[in-house]
Amino acid sequence: MKDRFFMKKGFAPGFWMKAWILVILGKEELHGYEIMSKLEEIFPNFMKCKGPSQMGSGYKILRMLEMEGLITSRWEMNEEGPARRVYKLTEEGEKLRKELIKEIEKNIEFLNKFINFSKEKEV
């Protein structure tokens, strides 16, 4: 597994924002506001608990993911409103998305073992 953001910082809030963006874009191409809205749908208080600047942080993370080559964007012209930037995963982003899922699954197994062991009676 490559030494990406999740290896450097563990499962910190920034990790989860990046991971969720990759997972969301693995399903469909979306513009930034739609991505942030999906995050808000999945985790109703996620954006609020981080403060009003969290939407801006989401856009910064999109830029970072684009600079890392994990996503690309294009401008979509809309007759009824302003142009919007639409994001999609790159091949590298898709590989990382799959690696993330595997890594999280391994951690779930580890955490379940930890929880089960901690609940056993001491001898």
ABEGO torsion letter per residue (X at the ends): XBBBAAAAAEBBAAAAAAAAAAAAAAABBBBAAAAAAAAAAABAAAAAAAEAAAAAAAAAAAAAAAAAGABBBBBBBBAABBBBBBBBBBAAAAAAAAAAAAAAAAAAAAAAAAAAAAABBBX
